[in-house]
């Protein structure tokens, strides 16, 4: 068997003679020289050489040879897991660290302006393994810099949620320790651990240190913090896993250790092998070195996006223009997708969290389009026809409705020419005006109990919320952070979780949309503790209405919201998405410079005012999914 190399290209496969090749017959050591020369030749084209070695030993040897013979070439190694598929043990932490670091570095390479010859070394086993979607990893990496302010509790929550293990002394990759104003951590891909000295919430110093002697070494101005795991236990991934697990194995026993651990957002040995159950789609290494096309729908708009290398920007416009202006909508594909969605709906009906959210939306958005799930219902999907889809596209997808954002190394003149070339001939009349009225507010306490034979209750409590254009949006954001969106530092977590021990996790949300969205609190609790937890939530809502928040709460909330704002803009994909939303909601381009100021201007009086105006502990919708009789809910 021979080593193989691939030239990374866009998502649309090109039939090029030099896109793939086989390397054989080279004397020991000369293969590294050949690969380096090939990578240097590809540098001018902004292309990366991906070399697939026979095994891990061969990959490691090549990495050493390239470091010696070609120090000008940037090399990343992407190993395979060191365990069998669906094993009961997780991959070794060092292997995971190398894989995450390699994927993160590939994302960073795309943003760099300076060109280098680059090689990705991997193995046959590694390229066949599925990995998390690149947009998920992009959303869980950020830069940490000297002088930056951070919310320490939120930072600790990030480390916990992203696979870091807390220890007394940091010695290995993926570990962290916290002692007063000092945070030690060993991010994946780094040769030495890092020590962060805090003065209050501000990062005063960053240094590397020796893991054996624990002595500080060199000063560091900034560093990129990568996750220490390939699998993230977030609310949406947990819900997806639960539904997929039940679909695959049927009814789940209460003592199933994997299912119980993931449901409670706890990591479990071997859970990485169930990666496909956590995401709608998974990817491979090649998705991190090429391009991608994607279409998504939300309650307010549809997004079509293309991500390509600079040299392929014209190709990206060609593909994007084609799917927007000339979608095929083949009837067999329509039937396949409809059957797929109907199957997902059947699975969703077994997920208590999904059932609760669907019922909650029906109560809060009664008579309004927001009450329906994005995919519709079994009844509506069964009635929709192929002709309905064609008519909807013809009526709604018109150029007057389009917002186009481009982020990258292109000029205004280039973009203007590309838009004219690919979209200039697109002519359609605007759609008929819509007259959608605001949803009527919840008039009184409304309770819906949904019986399911469960050991825990899934609870959602809330009511109508605000629109994205509401002038109180920023004060509400600060207030909600203090109440329940601030992770471990929030009042709900402190009261319901830490002091009363009723839940593992609890959060409050304001979903601000084009029209007023909703406010809700969601949690899971022991069946017999349902009533106590609900009353605890109502008490915290009443407390934040009745008395001003503390100076410390206000300061920490504003510090986190302002400090984390740049993380929403730290990739071209994120920036393009935010730009489109700013234009869609009419926020104005001063949004980027003014957001920190708008948050900073929020006062304690503002927080109490919006709490009184937009939170109501008397008129709300309450949905409980679980063993209703044992819950003994008082309502």
C-alpha positions in Angstrom: 0.0 0.0 0.0 1.2 3.5 -0.8 0.9 6.9 0.8 -1.4 9.3 -0.9 -1.7 13.0 -1.1 -4.6 15.3 -1.9 -4.7 19.0 -2.8 -7.4 20.7 -0.8 -10.0 22.4 -3.0 -13.5 23.7 -2.8 -16.6 21.7 -1.9 -17.3 21.3 -5.7 -14.9 18.6 -6.8 -12.7 19.5 -9.7 -11.3 16.9 -12.1 -7.7 18.2 -12.0 -4.7 16.0 -12.8 -2.8 17.5 -9.9 -5.6 17.2 -7.4 -4.7 13.7 -6.3 -1.6 11.6 -6.5 0.3 8.6 -5.2 3.8 8.9 -3.7 5.9 5.7 -3.9 9.4 4.6 -4.6 11.1 7.5 -2.9 14.1 6.7 -0.7 13.6 7.2 3.1 13.7 10.9 3.9 13.4 12.0 0.3 9.6 11.7 0.4 9.5 14.6 2.9 11.5 16.7 0.5 9.1 15.8 -2.4 6.1 16.7 -0.3 7.7 20.0 0.8 8.4 21.0 -2.8 4.8 20.1 -3.8 3.5 22.3 -0.9 5.7 25.2 -2.0 4.4 24.9 -5.5 0.8 25.1 -4.2 1.4 28.1 -2.0 0.9 30.6 -4.8 -2.6 29.1 -5.4 -3.6 29.3 -1.7 -3.9 25.6 -1.6 -3.0 23.1 1.1 -1.4 19.7 0.6 -3.1 16.9 2.6 -0.9 13.8 2.8 -2.5 10.5 3.9 0.2 8.2 5.5 -0.1 4.5 5.9 -0.3 4.7 9.7 0.5 6.8 12.8 4.2 5.8 12.9 4.7 6.8 9.3 2.9 10.1 9.9 5.1 10.9 12.9 8.3 10.1 11.0 7.2 12.4 8.2 6.5 15.2 10.7 10.0 14.9 12.1 11.6 14.8 8.6 9.6 17.8 7.4 10.6 19.8 10.5 14.3 19.0 9.7 14.4 19.4 5.9 11.6 22.0 5.4 11.4 24.4 8.4 9.6 26.9 6.1 6.7 24.6 5.7 3.8 24.7 8.2 2.8 21.2 9.2 -0.2 19.9 11.1 -0.8 16.3 12.1 -4.3 14.9 12.3 -4.2 11.5 14.0 -7.0 8.9 14.3 -8.5 7.9 17.6 -6.6 5.3 19.6 -9.7 3.1 20.3 -12.1 1.0 18.3 -15.4 2.3 17.0 -18.1 2.3 19.7 -15.6 1.3 22.3 -16.5 1.9 25.9 -13.5 4.1 26.5 -12.9 7.6 25.1 -9.9 8.5 23.0 -6.8 9.5 24.9 -6.8 13.2 25.9 -3.5 13.8 24.1 -5.0 12.4 20.8 -8.1 14.5 21.2 -5.9 17.6 21.9 -3.9 17.0 18.7 -7.0 16.5 16.6 -8.8 19.6 17.9 -5.6 21.7 17.6 -5.2 20.6 14.0 -8.8 21.4 13.0 -8.6 24.8 14.8 -5.3 25.6 13.1 -6.9 24.8 9.7 -9.6 27.4 10.5 -7.0 29.9 11.5 -5.0 29.4 8.3 -8.1 30.5 6.3 -8.0 33.9 8.0 -4.2 34.6 7.6 -3.2 37.0 4.9 0.4 35.9 4.6 1.0 32.8 2.5 3.0 29.8 3.6 3.6 26.3 2.1 1.3 24.1 4.2 0.9 20.4 4.7 -1.7 18.4 6.7 -0.4 14.9 7.7 -3.0 12.3 8.4 -3.8 8.6 8.1 -6.3 6.4 6.3 -8.2 5.8 9.6 -8.3 9.5 10.4 -9.8 10.7 7.2 -12.6 8.1 7.4 -13.6 9.3 10.9 -16.4 11.8 11.1 -15.8 15.1 13.0 -17.9 17.9 14.3 -19.2 20.5 11.9 -16.7 23.3 11.3 -19.2 26.0 12.3 -19.5 24.3 15.8 -15.8 24.4 16.3 -15.6 28.0 15.1 -18.2 29.0 17.7 -16.1 27.4 20.5 -12.7 29.0 19.9 -11.7 32.5 20.9 -8.7 34.7 21.5 -7.6 35.6 25.1 -5.4 38.7 25.4 -3.5 40.6 28.1 -5.7 43.6 29.3 -8.9 41.8 28.3 -11.8 41.7 30.9 -13.5 38.3 31.4 -16.3 37.0 33.5 -14.5 34.4 35.7 -17.6 32.3 36.3 -18.4 32.3 32.6 -14.8 31.4 31.7 -14.9 28.5 34.1 -18.2 27.4 32.6 -16.6 27.5 29.1 -13.7 25.3 30.2 -16.1 22.8 31.8 -18.4 22.7 28.8 -15.5 22.4 26.4 -13.9 19.3 27.9 -11.3 20.7 30.2 -10.7 18.8 33.5 -10.3 20.7 36.7 -7.3 19.5 38.8 -5.2 20.8 41.7 -2.1 21.1 39.5 -2.0 21.4 35.7 0.4 18.9 34.1 -1.3 17.6 31.0 -3.1 18.9 28.0 -6.8 19.6 28.6 -6.4 20.4 32.4 -7.1 23.6 34.2 -6.8 24.8 37.8 -8.2 28.0 39.6 -6.6 29.5 42.7 -7.9 32.9 43.7 -6.9 35.3 40.9 -4.8 32.7 39.0 -6.0 30.4 36.3 -3.7 27.7 35.0 -4.7 25.8 31.8 -3.1 23.6 29.2 -4.9 24.3 25.8 -4.7 21.6 23.1 -1.9 22.2 20.6 0.4 24.1 23.0 3.8 22.8 24.1 3.6 24.4 27.5 0.7 25.3 29.8 -0.4 28.9 30.4 -0.9 30.9 33.6 -3.4 33.8 33.6 -3.0 36.4 36.4 -6.2 38.3 37.0 -6.7 41.7 38.7 -10.4 41.5 39.4 -11.9 40.6 36.0 -9.0 42.0 34.0 -6.2 39.8 32.6 -3.0 41.4 34.1 -0.4 38.9 32.9 -0.2 35.7 30.8 2.9 33.4 31.1 3.9 30.0 30.1 5.1 27.7 32.9 6.9 24.5 33.5 4.4 21.7 34.4 7.0 19.9 36.4 8.4 22.7 38.6 5.3 25.0 38.1 7.6 27.9 37.6 6.5 30.7 35.3 8.5 31.2 32.2 7.9 33.4 29.2 5.4 36.3 28.8 2.6 35.8 26.4 0.5 38.7 25.0 -2.4 36.6 23.6 -3.3 33.1 22.8 -6.1 31.1 21.1 -8.2 29.0 23.4 -9.3 25.8 21.7 -11.7 23.2 23.1 -10.3 20.1 24.7 -13.0 17.8 23.3 -14.5 16.9 20.0 -18.0 16.8 21.5 -19.9 19.6 23.2 -22.7 19.0 25.6 -25.0 21.9 24.9 -28.8 22.1 25.1 -29.4 21.5 21.4 -26.8 18.6 21.1 -28.2 16.9 24.2 -31.8 17.1 22.8 -30.6 15.7 19.5 -28.7 12.9 21.2 -31.7 11.9 23.3 -34.0 11.8 20.3 -31.6 9.9 18.2 -30.7 7.4 20.9 -34.4 6.5 21.5 -35.0 6.3 17.7 -32.1 3.8 17.4 -32.8 1.7 20.6 -36.4 2.3 21.5 -37.4 2.9 25.1 -34.5 3.7 27.3 -34.1 2.3 30.8 -33.7 4.7 33.7 -30.3 3.1 34.6 -28.8 3.5 31.1 -25.5 5.2 32.2 -24.7 6.9 28.9 -28.2 8.2 28.3 -28.6 9.5 31.9 -25.1 11.1 31.9 -25.6 13.0 28.6 -29.2 14.0 29.6 -27.7 15.6 32.7 -24.9 17.3 30.7 -22.3 15.1 32.2 -19.5 13.6 30.2 -19.4 9.8 30.0 -16.6 7.4 28.9 -16.9 6.5 25.3 -19.6 9.0 24.4 -17.5 10.4 21.6 -18.3 7.3 19.5 -21.9 8.4 19.3 -21.0 11.7 17.6 -23.6 11.3 14.7 -26.4 11.3 17.3 -25.4 14.8 18.5 -25.5 16.7 15.2 -27.7 17.0 12.2 -24.7 16.3 10.0 -21.0 15.5 10.6 -18.1 16.2 8.5 -14.6 15.0 7.7 -11.1 16.6 7.7 -11.6 17.7 4.1 -14.5 20.0 5.1 -11.9 22.0 7.0 -9.6 22.6 4.0 -12.1 23.4 1.2 -15.4 25.3 0.8 -19.0 24.8 1.7 -22.5 25.7 0.7 -25.3 25.8 3.3 -29.0 26.9 3.4 -30.8 27.4 6.8 -34.2 28.7 7.8 -35.2 30.5 10.9 -38.5 32.0 12.1 -37.7 35.3 10.4 -35.6 34.6 7.4 -33.7 32.0 5.2 -29.9 32.1 4.9 -27.9 30.8 2.0 -24.2 30.9 2.4 -21.0 30.0 0.5 -17.6 29.7 2.1 -14.7 29.4 -0.4 -11.0 30.2 -0.7 -10.1 33.6 -2.1 -9.1 32.1 -5.4 -12.5 30.6 -5.8 -14.6 33.6 -5.0 -16.1 33.6 -8.5 -17.0 30.0 -8.2 -18.7 30.7 -4.8 -20.8 33.4 -6.4 -21.7 31.1 -9.3 -22.9 28.4 -6.9 -24.8 30.7 -4.6 -26.5 32.5 -7.5 -27.5 29.1 -9.0 -29.1 27.7 -5.9 -31.0 31.0 -5.3 -32.2 31.6 -8.9 -32.4 28.1 -10.4 -33.2 25.6 -7.6 -34.2 22.2 -9.1 -36.8 21.1 -6.5 -36.9 17.7 -8.1 -40.1 15.8 -7.1 -38.3 12.6 -5.9 -36.0 14.8 -3.7 -39.1 16.6 -2.4 -40.7 13.3 -1.4 -37.4 12.1 0.2 -37.0 15.2 2.3 -40.6 15.1 3.4 -40.3 11.5 4.5 -37.1 12.3 6.3 -38.7 15.2 8.2 -41.7 13.1 9.1 -39.4 10.5 10.6 -37.6 13.2 12.6 -41.0 14.4 13.9 -41.9 11.0 15.1 -38.6 10.9 17.0 -39.1 14.4 18.4 -42.4 13.4 19.9 -40.4 11.0 22.2 -38.2 13.9 23.4 -39.9 15.5 26.4 -37.9 18.7 25.9 -39.2 19.1 22.4 -42.7 18.2 23.4 -42.6 20.8 26.1 -41.3 23.6 23.8 -43.9 22.8 21.1 -46.7 23.0 23.7 -45.3 26.2 25.2 -45.2 28.0 21.8 -48.8 27.1 21.2 -49.8 28.7 24.4 -47.6 31.9 24.1 -48.1 32.5 20.4 -51.8 31.6 20.1 -53.0 32.5 16.6 -49.6 33.7 15.5 -47.2 32.0 12.9 -44.5 31.8 15.6 -46.5 29.1 17.3 -45.6 26.5 14.6 -42.3 24.5 14.5 -40.0 25.5 11.6 -40.7 22.1 9.9 -44.4 22.4 10.4 -46.5 19.5 11.9 -47.3 16.0 10.8 -50.6 17.3 9.5 -49.3 20.3 7.6 -46.4 18.4 6.1 -48.7 15.7 5.0 -50.8 18.2 3.1 -48.1 20.2 1.4 -47.5 19.4 -2.2 -44.6 19.7 -4.6 -46.6 22.5 -6.4 -46.9 24.4 -3.1 -43.1 24.5 -2.7 -42.7 25.8 -6.3 -45.3 28.5 -5.8 -43.8 29.6 -2.5 -40.4 29.9 -4.0 -41.7 31.8 -7.0 -43.6 34.3 -4.8 -41.2 34.8 -1.9 -37.6 34.4 -3.2 -37.2 37.6 -5.1 -34.2 40.0 -5.4 -36.0 42.8 -3.5 -36.0 40.6 -0.4 -32.3 39.7 -0.6 -29.6 41.0 1.7 -26.1 40.1 0.5 -23.1 40.3 2.8 -19.5 39.5 1.7 -16.6 39.2 4.2 -13.1 38.5 3.0 -10.1 39.8 1.1 -12.0 41.4 -1.8 -12.5 45.0 -2.9 -15.8 46.9 -3.4 -15.1 47.0 -7.1 -14.6 43.2 -7.3 -17.8 42.6 -5.3 -19.8 45.1 -7.4 -18.7 43.3 -10.6 -19.4 39.8 -9.2 -22.9 40.8 -8.0 -23.7 42.4 -11.4 -22.4 39.3 -13.3 -24.2 36.7 -11.2 -27.3 38.5 -9.9 -27.8 41.4 -12.4 -30.3 39.6 -14.6 -32.5 38.4 -11.6 -35.8 40.3 -12.1 -38.9 39.5 -10.2 -41.8 41.5 -8.7 -41.9 42.0 -4.9 -44.2 39.6 -2.9 -47.6 40.8 -1.8 -47.6 42.7 1.5 -48.2 40.7 4.7 -50.5 41.8 7.5 -49.4 39.7 10.5 -50.6 41.1 13.8 -48.7 40.8 17.1 -49.4 37.8 19.2 -51.9 38.4 22.0 -50.2 38.4 25.5 -50.8 35.6 27.9 -53.8 36.9 29.9 -53.6 34.7 33.0 -51.6 31.8 34.4 -52.0 28.9 32.0 -50.8 25.4 32.9 -50.5 22.4 30.5 -49.5 19.1 32.0 -48.4 16.4 29.5 -48.2 12.8 30.9 -45.1 10.8 30.2 -43.7 8.0 32.3 -40.4 9.7 33.3 -38.4 10.0 36.5 -37.8 13.7 35.8 -40.1 16.6 34.9 -39.2 18.7 31.9 -40.5 22.2 32.7 -40.8 25.4 30.6 -42.3 28.6 32.2 -42.6 31.9 30.5 -44.7 34.4 28.4 -44.4 36.9 25.5 -41.1 38.8 25.1 -39.7 41.6 23.0 -38.8 42.3 19.4 -35.2 42.7 18.3 -35.9 46.4 17.5 -37.2 47.2 21.0 -35.2 50.1 22.5 -35.0 48.2 25.8 -33.2 45.2 24.1 -29.9 46.0 25.8 -31.3 46.6 29.2 -33.3 43.4 28.9 -30.1 41.6 27.8 -28.3 42.7 31.0 -31.3 41.9 33.2 -31.7 38.4 31.7 -28.0 37.7 32.2 -28.3 38.4 35.9 -31.5 36.4 36.1 -30.7 33.2 34.3 -28.6 33.6 31.2 -25.3 34.1 33.0 -24.5 30.5 33.6 -23.1 29.6 37.0 -23.2 33.3 38.1 -26.9 33.8 37.5 -29.5 34.0 40.2 -31.5 31.0 39.0 -28.4 28.8 39.1 -27.4 30.1 42.5 -30.8 29.6 44.0 -32.4 26.6 42.2 -29.2 24.6 41.6 -26.6 25.5 44.2 -28.6 26.4 47.3 -31.7 24.1 46.8 -30.1 21.3 44.7 -33.2 20.9 42.6 -31.7 21.0 39.1 -28.4 20.3 37.3 -28.9 23.2 34.9 -31.4 26.1 34.5 -31.5 29.0 32.1 -33.7 32.0 31.2 -34.1 33.2 27.6 -35.4 36.2 25.7 -35.8 35.2 22.1 -36.0 38.6 20.3 -37.3 38.3 16.7 -38.7 40.6 14.0 -42.0 40.6 15.9 -42.1 40.1 19.7 -40.7 36.7 20.6 -40.9 34.9 24.0 -39.3 34.8 27.4 -38.9 31.4 29.1 -37.1 29.5 31.8 -36.4 25.8 31.2 -35.1 23.0 33.4 -35.4 19.4 34.4 -35.9 18.3 38.0 -36.9 15.3 40.0 -40.6 14.6 39.7 -41.3 15.2 43.4 -39.4 18.5 43.3 -41.3 20.0 40.4 -43.5 22.3 42.4 -40.7 23.5 44.6 -38.6 24.3 41.5 -41.4 26.2 39.8 -42.1 28.2 42.9 -38.4 29.0 43.2 -38.3 30.3 39.6 -41.3 32.5 40.3 -39.7 33.8 43.4 -36.5 34.9 41.6 -38.6 36.6 38.9 -40.4 38.5 41.6 -37.2 39.4 43.4 -35.5 41.0 40.3 -38.7 43.0 39.8 -39.0 44.2 43.4 -35.5 45.2 44.3 -32.5 46.7 42.4 -29.7 44.3 41.5 -26.4 44.7 43.3 -23.5 46.8 41.9 -21.4 43.6 41.6 -24.1 41.8 39.6 -24.5 44.7 37.2 -20.7 45.1 36.8 -20.2 41.4 36.1 -23.0 41.2 33.6 -21.9 44.2 31.6 -18.2 43.0 31.7 -19.1 39.7 30.3 -21.5 41.0 27.6 -19.0 43.6 26.4 -16.0 41.3 26.7 -17.7 38.5 24.8 -19.0 40.7 22.0 -15.8 40.4 19.8 -16.2 36.6 20.0 -19.3 36.9 17.9 -17.3 38.5 15.1 -14.0 36.5 15.2 -14.5 34.6 12.0 -15.6 35.6 8.5 -18.7 33.4 8.7 -19.8 34.9 12.0 -19.2 38.5 10.8 -21.2 37.8 7.6 -24.0 36.4 9.6 -24.1 39.3 12.0 -23.9 41.9 9.2 -27.0 40.3 7.5 -28.9 40.4 10.8 -28.0 44.0 11.5 -29.4 44.9 8.1 -32.4 42.7 8.4 -33.5 44.1 11.7 -32.5 47.7 10.8 -30.0 48.1 13.6 -27.7 50.4 11.7 -23.9 49.9 11.0 -23.1 51.9 14.2 -24.2 48.8 16.0 -20.6 47.4 16.0 -19.1 50.5 17.6 -22.0 51.3 19.8 -23.0 47.9 21.2 -20.4 48.1 24.1 -21.6 51.7 24.9 -25.3 50.7 24.9 -24.5 47.8 27.3 -22.3 50.1 29.5 -25.1 52.7 29.8 -27.5 50.2 31.4 -28.1 51.2 35.1 -29.6 49.3 38.0 -32.7 51.4 37.6 -33.0 50.3 34.0 -32.7 46.6 35.0 -35.5 46.9 37.5 -37.6 48.9 35.1 -37.4 46.4 32.3 -37.9 43.5 34.8 -41.1 45.1 35.9 -42.2 45.7 32.4 -41.2 42.5 30.6 -41.4 39.8 33.4 -44.7 38.8 35.0 -44.9 36.2 37.8 -48.7 36.3 37.7 -49.5 35.8 34.0 -47.5 33.1 32.4 -47.6 29.8 30.6 -46.3 26.7 32.4 -45.7 23.4 30.6 -44.7 20.3 32.5 -43.9 17.0 30.8 -43.5 14.0 33.1 -45.3 11.9 35.7 -48.1 14.4 36.4 -49.6 12.4 39.3 -46.3 12.2 41.2 -45.3 15.8 40.5 -48.3 17.0 42.5 -48.1 20.4 41.0 -50.0 23.1 42.8 -51.7 25.4 40.3 
